[in-house]
Amino acid sequence: MKIGVIIIFHNNEKDIDTEFFIEYLNQTKNLELCLVNNASRDNTYQLLKEIKESSETTVSLVDIKKFKSGISAVRSGSRFMFNQFDLQHIGYISTNLINSKSYSIKSLIKSMSKNQNIILEYNISIMKKKEIKQTLFQSVFSIIEYLEKLKVNIQFFDLQPELNNNK
């Protein structure tokens, strides 16, 4: 079963390691990825475009021209994902949340790809507990929150120095 992942970017040029992204995305199976550029004023969009073009897996790119709130950007990405793919499970990652918690994008991508099945199983169990069927946007979940709730051993801080050395 495939899982959709939306990653929201805003002025993250210095945080994006295109080679790392491409390498990990090419290793991940059953994943539809949607990269959303939320009106970045730096080179973020070009880097995301490079990732999309170089990746062997399905990577979509949504470019929002006028800055939107985090929730609105997630809605734009999820609307695109629901229209393009037949997915039952869509999660999102906001790079603003990553930065506010001192995580690195690299560590989160690594943890997400290694724990994809655990995330999917957890989301299925959450959906089964709901008595009322959720709307399109209510069913979209935060991957960071899931990883934290599942207490997955994520090396968020171990990769931070590696990220800083690449700048």
C-alpha positions as CSV (number, residue, x, y, z in Angstrom):
1,M,0.0,0.0,0.0
2,K,1.4,3.4,-1.0
3,I,1.7,6.4,1.3
4,G,1.8,10.0,0.1
5,V,4.1,12.5,1.8
6,I,3.9,16.2,1.4
7,I,6.9,18.3,2.4
8,I,6.4,22.0,2.7
9,F,9.5,24.2,2.0
10,H,9.9,28.0,2.5
11,N,13.4,29.5,2.0
12,N,15.2,26.2,2.8
13,E,18.0,26.4,0.2
14,K,20.7,25.9,2.8
15,D,19.0,22.9,4.3
16,I,18.4,20.9,1.1
17,D,21.0,18.3,0.1
18,T,19.8,17.2,-3.4
19,E,22.1,14.2,-3.6
20,F,21.0,12.9,-0.2
21,F,17.3,13.4,-1.1
22,I,17.7,11.6,-4.5
23,E,19.6,8.7,-2.9
24,Y,17.0,8.1,-0.2
25,L,14.0,8.6,-2.4
26,N,15.4,6.1,-4.9
27,Q,15.7,3.5,-2.1
28,T,12.2,4.1,-0.8
29,K,9.4,2.0,-2.3
30,N,5.6,2.6,-2.2
31,L,6.0,6.3,-1.7
32,E,4.4,9.2,-3.6
33,L,6.2,12.4,-2.7
34,C,4.9,15.9,-3.2
35,L,7.4,18.8,-2.6
36,V,5.6,22.1,-2.1
37,N,7.5,25.3,-2.5
38,N,5.7,27.9,-0.4
39,A,6.7,31.2,-2.2
40,S,10.5,30.9,-1.4
41,R,12.6,33.9,-2.3
42,D,15.9,31.9,-2.5
43,N,17.0,29.0,-4.7
44,T,14.7,26.4,-2.9
45,Y,12.4,26.0,-6.0
46,Q,15.3,25.2,-8.3
47,L,16.7,22.6,-5.9
48,L,13.3,20.9,-5.5
49,K,13.0,20.9,-9.3
50,E,16.4,19.2,-9.5
51,I,15.3,16.6,-7.0
52,K,12.1,15.9,-9.0
53,E,14.0,15.6,-12.3
54,S,16.7,13.4,-11.0
55,S,14.6,11.0,-8.8
56,E,13.7,7.6,-10.1
57,T,10.6,7.5,-7.9
58,T,7.4,9.5,-8.3
59,V,8.1,13.1,-7.1
60,S,5.6,15.9,-7.7
61,L,6.3,19.5,-7.3
62,V,3.8,22.2,-6.4
63,D,4.9,25.8,-6.6
64,I,2.9,28.3,-4.6
65,K,3.5,31.8,-5.9
66,K,2.1,33.8,-2.9
67,F,3.1,32.7,0.6
68,K,0.4,30.8,2.5
69,S,0.1,29.6,6.1
70,G,1.4,26.1,6.9
71,I,-2.1,24.6,6.9
72,S,-3.0,26.2,3.6
73,A,0.3,24.9,2.0
74,V,-0.5,21.4,3.3
75,R,-4.0,21.7,1.8
76,S,-2.5,22.7,-1.6
77,G,-0.3,19.7,-1.5
78,S,-3.0,17.3,-0.4
79,R,-5.4,18.6,-2.9
80,F,-2.8,17.9,-5.6
81,M,-2.1,14.4,-4.2
82,F,-5.7,13.4,-3.9
83,N,-6.4,14.6,-7.5
84,Q,-3.3,12.8,-9.0
85,F,-3.1,9.6,-7.1
86,D,-5.4,7.1,-5.5
87,L,-4.0,7.3,-2.0
88,Q,-5.6,6.4,1.3
89,H,-2.8,7.7,3.5
90,I,-1.2,11.1,3.2
91,G,1.2,12.6,5.7
92,Y,3.0,15.9,5.7
93,I,6.2,17.4,7.0
94,S,6.6,21.2,7.5
95,T,10.2,22.3,7.3
96,N,9.2,25.2,9.7
97,L,8.4,22.6,12.3
98,I,11.6,20.8,11.7
99,N,13.6,23.9,12.2
100,S,11.7,25.0,15.3
101,K,12.4,21.6,16.9
102,S,16.1,21.6,15.9
103,Y,15.7,18.6,13.6
104,S,17.4,18.3,10.3
105,I,15.6,17.6,7.0
106,K,18.1,14.8,6.3
107,S,17.4,13.0,9.6
108,L,13.7,13.2,9.1
109,I,13.8,11.8,5.5
110,K,16.0,9.0,6.7
111,S,13.7,8.2,9.7
112,M,10.6,8.4,7.5
113,S,12.0,6.1,4.8
114,K,13.2,3.5,7.4
115,N,9.9,3.6,9.3
116,Q,7.4,3.9,6.5
117,N,5.6,0.7,7.3
118,I,5.3,1.6,11.0
119,I,3.8,5.0,10.1
120,L,1.3,3.4,7.8
121,E,0.2,0.8,10.3
122,Y,-0.2,3.4,13.0
123,N,-2.3,5.6,10.6
124,I,-4.5,2.6,9.8
125,S,-5.1,1.9,13.5
126,I,-5.9,5.6,14.1
127,M,-8.4,5.6,11.2
128,K,-10.1,2.5,12.4
129,K,-10.7,4.1,15.8
130,K,-12.5,7.0,14.3
131,E,-16.3,6.5,14.3
132,I,-17.0,9.2,11.8
133,K,-15.4,9.1,8.4
134,Q,-12.9,12.0,8.1
135,T,-13.0,14.5,5.3
136,L,-10.1,14.8,2.8
137,F,-8.1,17.3,4.9
138,Q,-8.9,15.8,8.2
139,S,-7.3,12.5,7.2
140,V,-3.9,14.2,6.4
141,F,-1.5,13.5,9.3
142,S,1.7,15.0,10.6
143,I,4.6,12.6,10.1
144,I,6.7,14.3,12.8
145,E,3.9,13.9,15.4
146,Y,3.5,10.2,14.4
147,L,7.2,9.5,14.7
148,E,7.3,11.2,18.1
149,K,4.2,9.3,19.4
150,L,5.6,6.0,18.2
151,K,8.8,6.9,20.0
152,V,10.8,5.8,17.0
153,N,14.6,6.0,17.6
154,I,15.3,9.0,15.4
155,Q,18.7,10.4,15.3
156,F,17.5,14.0,14.7
157,F,20.4,15.6,16.5
158,D,23.1,13.3,15.3
159,L,22.8,14.5,11.7
160,Q,22.6,18.2,12.6
161,P,26.4,18.7,12.6
162,E,26.6,16.8,9.3
163,L,24.1,19.2,7.9
164,N,26.0,22.2,9.1
165,N,29.3,20.9,7.6
166,N,27.6,20.7,4.1
167,K,26.9,24.4,4.1
